[in-house]
Every structure is written in C-alpha cells, then in structure tokens.
C-alpha cells in the first residue's frame, strides 16, 4: 500500500503512555496494556548485540545496521532527541505489535473519541492482543457504530520509554524505516495534547524533510515524486468521499434514506477511483484492495491527519533559514497557543491560495 499505509497503521503515537495513565478504561484493559508494554521492554536487545549474534539473519542485520545509521543521523543532523529510543530491537511473536479500534456513528464522519490525561483525545483505542481488539470491535458494532480494526506495525510512547525497533517494522522498505524513526522522534521533540492534526503534520514534515536530507547524505536522489503524487491523489479522493458523506448526513431524512445516500456515495467513490487510477496511474493497482474492501465511516478517519498542516510547517522551516533548533523552538511556541490561535497561525503560514486538507477527522480535542 506504500507510505500512506505506513502512516495510517502507525497512527498509535502515545498509545502505550496514554492507556497506562488514562482514566476511562477498565482495570482489565489497563492490566492488558501494562503487561503488553512491559513485555516489549523486557524483550529488548541492543542493536549492537543483535548484530554481533551469529544467529542473526544477514538481511535483518543489514536493516538494523541501516536503522542504526538513520538513528544517529536523526540526532546529529536533524537535532532530534539523542536518547535510547530505537537503539534496541524486539522480535515479536506476532505479525503486528498492536491493533487499533476506530469507531464512528453510523451517520457521522466524526470519531467516537478516546480521551487520556497525557496524550489528550484520539480517535482509537489500542490493544496489544488482536483477540481483545476484536472483542472491542464486536461490542461497538452491537451499539450500532461503524468500526474499523487496523493493525499497527509501530508506535511511540512519546519518550517516556526507550521504544525499540520492532520486527513488524522490517516489512517496510529502507525509506519507510528511516522515515518512521524521524517521525516518531519528532513526536518526542514536540507534542501538543489533544491536537492530532498539529502533531501528525509536524512529525510528517520532519519525516519528509529528514528523509530528503538523509537520502542526500547517502548520495541518493530525492524520494520518488510519482509515488507521493499517487498517495496524495488517493487521499484527496477519500477526503472527497468523507466530505460528501458529511453533507449527506446533514440532509433531512430517515435512517433508510441516509443509508441509501451513504451507499451511493461509496459506490461513486469506487467509480471515481477507477477512473482516476486508469487515467493518471495506469497499471498501478496498489489501492485496489483497499477500495474493494467494505468501506464505512470509521475506515475513513485517519485520512488527512498526517498532512493537513505540512505546508505551514514547510513555510515555517524556510522562515527560520532551515535551521532545526530554531524550527523546533518556533513549533513549540505555537503549540503553547490556545487552539484557535494556533490554527490561525498555521493558516497564516500556508502559501497564498493554499488551504489545509479538507475534511480533517480529528480536530483539537476531537471536539468538532
């Protein structure tokens, strides 16, 4: 699925910390997450130890060595936190580290929020065991909600623990692996409670700019612009569907009428996708499986979160002469503003004539 899928699956930043300190889950849930986080921490092995182990497969050793280089580059050249995060490795006994459960009302594109004291409000609840995530999803479906269960290859505890590199991250290519390290370390640099779009757009900008600099340092060309264009185009199509659904849900009518409009919008999206793919990216079918699978409101929630304000952060980076320390200071200062002031500042930074991504799913505090 490419880098969008990486971003969507990675939408668990702060889960480990949030659920450990939050106040709205059951004792059983807390115990499950505490056990899962502790198991990861106890299973860590330092990357040098893994590299020196003769039993380590050569392919894994190469990827971990590359990750170590990217980790050092992050601190030495991107001024990201120089700590023990991503200096160790955990071989999981499962394909993913966790599973997210997203939920939305049947006739709404707004998330049913999960709120925690430290991380603020997010659009999901995360589980280290797939069976528990499935149980949660089934319970929400019985309440009449649209539900999506998303596997998670990696997550961040925002620097509260020394997060390891996970075997589930090895499924990515080299750029995705390095970019993920930059992205997650950016969350440790600046994190604003309750403002998902701000946090993810900031980390995504650091990821993209960091990856560009990382590739240049290795004598490689910039990342493939065609792949990025396809991902942006697909995201725009999904955001268009979400906006049509938003408008149709606001129209008067009973549940049967709204369901008909909902299914008609989804069918139109599938037709639009096929026409766009065949016109602009003939022969590329990377999103076909996503489009063919059942679509509901919850499945649309992560779209737009990761790039809503990336243009504003790019402008801010230029304003400080592309100096990372000054950039982080400016971002942190913006994060201390009241939500309305922060949004006004971001909008002012956008290039003239540009606009933030439409249909953003989770506003500050998930209040909109």
Order of alpha helices (4+ residues) and beta strands (2+ residues): alpha-alpha-alpha-beta-alpha-alpha-beta-beta-beta-beta-beta-alpha-beta-beta-alpha-alpha-alpha-alpha-alpha-alpha-alpha-alpha
